[in-house]
Amino acid sequence: MKVFFIEGGLVFMSILTLLFLLILGLSVLAGITILRSTDSNQETAKNLIAYIKSLALFTLAFAVFSQILGLVDVFDYLANKDANVASSILANAIKLTFHPTIYGLIIYLSSILITLGLKFQINTCFGPH
């Protein structure tokens, strides 16, 4: 996992990790808010869930953006290279650009599962509205 993290680019993968930690923190806050079981807490929890969804989507978009930047670097290197580059080196370089996208997608899917669990918890504590 450490190699995956470093190969994906330390800056981008660190930012994605910080975004994931923020999502987890908001999720815990939403869970605590739901467990307090008052009507005003229900609205607060729903707002937190909306923030989590927005942050998860931003995380995915940031991951794709980082992949695009990586691809631009690869193609820029190839454009400035006079000698031919072996296809295995090119394939490996392109493969590495997918690491942040994969990581961002894992974070996004985890966030969706978290929001589904929080919505289920809201329906259990407050009943469907």
C-alpha positions, 0 to 999 in steps of 0.5 A: 500500500505504501508503494501504491501511495508513493507511486501515485504521487505523494502530494496528490495522494496526501491531499486525497487522504486528507479529504478522506479523513475529513469525510470520516470526521463529518461521518462520525459527527453526523452519526453522533448527531443522529443518535441525539434524536431530536428534530433539529438534529435530524436536519443537521444530520441531513445537511452533514450528509449532503456535505459528505456527498459533495466532498466525496464528489470533489475527491473523485474530481480531484483524483481525475484531475491529478491523473490528467496532470500525470498524463500531461507530464507523460506526454510532455516527456514523450514529446521532448524525447528524441529517442524511442521509448520502450512500450513497457516504460510507456505503459508503466508510466500511464499505469502510474497515473491511474493510482490517484484515480483508483484511490479517489474512486475507493474514497468515493465509493466508501463515502457513498456506503457511509451516506447510505448507512447514515440515511438508514440510521436516520430512518431508524431513529426518526422514521421515514419522512 
